[in-house]
């Protein structure tokens, strides 16, 4: 096991990693920007190092400064959390070159699965269901037209690198495809430094279902069943739950096993999430693989009892997975609501500023992952998520009721958050009946912008 782990992140995920590392007997070093110099999570670290000004481009994205901090503090491992450098294969390779263990996959596995084109190719070999479409990057509009005519419109142009909805365009005819190809390529190059795009079939009414997996350096991999992330806005997840409701158990198990097979074939170690879209007939198609711990990992921890962060640290140190597939059993239902410092009534405008009131919910089956406390000032430099509210119930109905109660109990002020929106979504008919697709939240907001449930 590692003696000292450097945490190259901030906020609630930094605190989550600190706690896991301490339970494993590891010392922790937390890097921070000048904007985060009063971050409450820093108080829990054994050591802290400032790595630059507030902008992430001058701090949390500076691999050289992070490596320098790790070497100065004699850290033998770096945990990247999520975001920032977590899926940067070059950073993982620099860590290896400096004899510092990157807590995550190897640079080779990360590059292989992080590129959506090579990932799809490997998925086909592993028996993981994928969308019909181009098998290589599209170079010319004529290639895109040939693929579209073969699989039929509508199609979607997607960036080979990155995510978050950038570098994506839906096309329903030849003209839209030509325009979308150029726009997606330009956007992808600007956002990810890689303008490669590909074309695949587009599902009109799809649910977003993902499979949590863990792999080790000994060739073992397991799945921890699935989560539903259909409740999203502009490709950003709002509510996650597990297991995905209404999915036939036989179909679910087959898709989960194919996902773990993909991770195993990629010689992957650490936490990975294989993301799928599911149509109304419960046909699954792989979207991508996220080569890091996910924001919504507590959902899976609640229904399986597996500590994903601690397991990831163990396997990075060379230990085999402590669980086999037959050890993983589903227990009840869990829901997570992301608490963003945003005002839904003002087009989700970010809400940086002083938090004067912060009284989290509690009670049986309630978990709050956050770094916020009264007196904390939310900086304007970073993502607006300030915490996650997770509940666990014996079934989905109990989990929904518990989440409603927990939201009503939560007090945050004077800043606005997304909690009132979550309360509304939880009471809506599409969510309660899990009769929804990835556009349902936006459609609800357009039809009833001021409705309160």
Secondary structure as UniProt FT lines:
FT   STRAND          4..7
FT   HELIX           11..23
FT   TURN            24..25
FT   STRAND          27..32
FT   HELIX           34..36
FT   TURN            37..38
FT   HELIX           40..44
FT   STRAND          47..50
FT   HELIX           56..58
FT   TURN            59..61
FT   HELIX           63..72
FT   TURN            73..74
FT   STRAND          77..79
FT   TURN            84..87
FT   HELIX           89..97
FT   TURN            98..99
FT   STRAND          101..102
FT   HELIX           107..114
FT   HELIX           116..126
FT   HELIX           141..151
FT   STRAND          155..159
FT   TURN            164..167
FT   STRAND          168..171
FT   HELIX           174..192
FT   STRAND          197..201
FT   STRAND          207..215
FT   TURN            217..218
FT   STRAND          221..233
FT   TURN            234..235
FT   STRAND          236..242
FT   TURN            245..246
FT   HELIX           249..265
FT   TURN            266..267
FT   STRAND          270..278
FT   TURN            280..281
FT   STRAND          284..290
FT   TURN            295..296
FT   HELIX           297..304
FT   HELIX           308..316
FT   TURN            317..318
FT   HELIX           325..327
FT   STRAND          333..340
FT   STRAND          342..343
FT   HELIX           344..346
FT   TURN            347..348
FT   STRAND          349..350
FT   STRAND          353..354
FT   STRAND          357..359
FT   TURN            364..365
FT   STRAND          366..370
FT   TURN            374..375
FT   STRAND          377..378
FT   TURN            380..381
FT   STRAND          385..393
FT   HELIX           396..409
FT   STRAND          411..413
FT   HELIX           419..426
FT   HELIX           429..432
FT   TURN            433..434
FT   TURN            438..439
FT   HELIX           440..447
FT   TURN            449..450
//
